Amino acid sequence: MAAPAVIPRKHSKYLKVVVPPNEKTANTIPTVNGGDRVKTDTHLIHREREVELVNHCFADVEHFMARLQQTAEAQSALAQRSKKKSHKKSSKKKKEPDDDVLTQKAAPPSEQEFVDIFQKIKYSLCLLDRLKTEISEPTSEELLHHVFIPLDLMVKTTGPKLAATVSSPAFTSGAISLVQNNLNDKEKPLWTSLGPYWNLPYSQLSETVPQYTPVFLDGWQPKAVDPYGQLIEDPIESQHKHEALIQAQVDTHQEHEGMENSMPPQEERLYRCSYDFVARNNSELSVLQGETLEVLESSKRWWKCRNNYGQIGFIPYNILEPNNHTEVDSSNVVMRHQSMKAPISPPRGGRFSYVAPNHSGGSAIHLDPRPHSMPSISDNGDRAIKVNDELMQRLANGRTASTRPVVINKANETTTPLDYHSPPAEVQEWLRAKGFNDFTVQSLGVLTGAQLFSLNKEELRAVSPEEGIRVYSQIMVQKALLEDVQKATELEAIMKKQKMKVDLKAEDGDF
């Protein structure tokens, strides 16, 4: 490693940064007992600590440059003395007493010592950015150019390759901006030659850079805690975290904007519910038949929707149809074009854990609080086609006999009704009316109708080994009754609308 050329020493007082003395005054506040105590400004403490850090970095850089100067002078002196000795014709070579001292001084610093100073230069540039609104005479921008003087000399001594390998400390985005916005024409090529570890902030580096902790030549260490006993984080590490948080917020905002820009117009995102759906956990959304929802995500079998109250959650995709598939009659009753999607009951798959009933009347079955996985949804296409054919047939009959009132026979209701909206009390009553024993009634009677309908055969057998299968059969029968009532209600509404159209045509014919 070549020694640097001899250059005149320059006084380095410009490297000393101080906080204006009028800002060091502390405020006093009265204590409970009437005395005064010093209230320390936390911001001032951190600022003075960072000023001390940058001053110690500058002191070590100055000491290192003095050593390089000393090395150059010693090597020059040894070279001149060697020339003088070559002209003497004495047979014996006498060793000068100070030859050993000059030889020791002429030894250049080790590679690790150069790396240490490169690190402190990077660290001081990051600190200058943090202090740019706090210091003056000289300013951070002015000190930047003075830092480049030793940096230039060191790179000329070692070549740019050694400096280019110094990854830690990583530069902050603010330090990169400070440098790039204030470089002169002479400094720009030097900066560019040092590579990504000097030209890019930590957030843009492709690898993790270890945290840097400076070790100063005089043994000084910054305070680890503030007057309140709180640990003081390294200022550059703190700046990295702050910039990462800001970047994350920007990325999130851009992602949301991108999603909004990529989504279709709002009128194309509006869908209407074909059937009721009862949410079983916090990620799902309860909806009513005929309710209009805005679809936010539709990439999977469960769609993320928002209702008119701003509530957001997932519902099965096959109970939704575009809003333009519906019409509203004069009585504000929602009339649907027949959907080809099959009606479904609330999907199964919710997890339950069973415990034996206690004597105090506690619950025998508890909802598992763990997140539910989204269950698969199967389309009953044959049933939808049959319902559609039946509706079309009855509509055709209505055209030929529109003058007769349409009578729709609804399914017979049980003496104890049970549907998806039934509270636990009605579930208990329904179970008793079906003749189930007390154990089954007590175990399942803590559920609502929707929760009971969501249980499959295996879950019911786990709760009631003796009667689980029979409970499942009765649930299937009750579901079928509810679907028959639903079909009859929809058919009645469709026939009502058809009759209104026929009546209007008849009235138009009279005129």
C-alpha positions, 0 to 999 in steps of 0.5 A: 500500500503506497504512502500518500504524498506529503501535503502541508498540514491544515488546522482542523478546527473547522471539524468541531461542531458545537451546539449554540450555548443559548440552547443549552439552558435547561428549564426548571419546574416546581416539584411536589414539595415546593423545590425545583428540579431540572427538566431535561429536554429529551430532544436537546439530549439526543442532539448534544449526544449526536454532536459529540459523536460526530466530533469524536468521528472527526477527531479520529479522522484527523488523528489518522490523517496526521498519521498518514502525514507522519508516514509520508514524512518518515518515508521521505526522510528514509529515502533521502538518508539512503541516497546520502549513504550510497555516496559515502565510500566508507567500508563500514556502514554506520547505523544512525541512532534514529533509523529505527524510529524513522522505520517505525514511523514510515510503516503505513497503517493496516488495512483494518485501520483504513476500514475503521476510518472509512466507517467513521466517515460514513457514520459522520455523514449520516450524523451531519444529515440528522444535524443539518437543521440544528448546527450552523457556522459551519453548516452540515453542507459546509462540513460535507466538503471538508469530510471529502478532503480526507476521503479523497486522500485515503482513496488515492492511497488505497484505491477505490476497491477497499472503500467500496467493500465497506458496507457498514454503516449503511447510508440513510436516505437523508445522508444520500440526499445531503451528499448528492445535492451538495457535491461539486464537480470534483467530488462527484467522480470520487463519490460515484467510484465508491459503488453501491455501499456509498451511493445507495441508502440502506432501503435499496441495498440487496443484502442486510447490513450489520449495525455499526457501533463506533469505537473511538481512539480516546476510549470515549463512549456515548451515554447509553441511557437518558436522565429518565433511565430510557435506553438511547438507541443508536441514532443511525439505526433509529433513522433506518427504522424511521425511514423504513416505516415511512417507506412502508406507509408510502408503499401501502398507500400506493398499493391501495391506490393501485387496487382502486385504479385497477378495480372496475367502476363502482356500479359494476362492483355492486352485487345483490344477495340471493339468499341470507347468510349468517357469519360464523366468525369475525372474518365473515359478513352476515347479509340478508336476501336482497341486500346490495353489497360492494365487492372489493375482492373477487379472486377466490370462492369467498368474496370480500364485500362491504355493506351499506353500513361500511362493514367488511367481510367475506361471503360465499360467491355463489349467493351473489349476482350482479345488480343489473340482474335485479329489478324493482317493482312499484311496491319497492319489492325486489324482483329477481331474474332467476339466478342460475346459482344454486341456493346454499345454506351457510357453509359448514366447516366451523370448528367446535369443541365439545365439553360435558354439560355441567350441573350449573347449566353451563354450555356443553359446546363452545365455539373454537376461537381459532381462525376459521379456514374458508370452506369449499362451496359446492354448487347444486346445479341440478336443483337450480335447473329444476327450480328454473324449469318449474318457474318457467312452466308456471309463468307460461301457465300464468299467461294463459290463465292470468285472470284467475288468482294464483294460489301457492301452497306453502310448505306446512310449518311445524308447530315449533318453527326453526330457521337460521334466525332462531335464538337458542331458546327456540332451538331448545324448544324445537329439539324437545318437540322432536323428542330428543333427550335432555342431554342432547337438548342441553348440549345443542340448545346453546346454539342459534339456528344458524350454528345448528344448521352449520354442523355436519354429521360427524360433529353432531355425533361427537356432541351426542353419540346416541342421537347425533345421526337422528338430529342430523336427519331432522336438520336436513328435513328442516332445511328442505322445508325452509327452502320450499318456503323460500321457493314458494315466496319467490315464485309468489313474487314472480307471479305477482309481477307477471299478473301486474304486467298482464293487467296493465296490458289489459287496461291498455287494450280497453283504451 
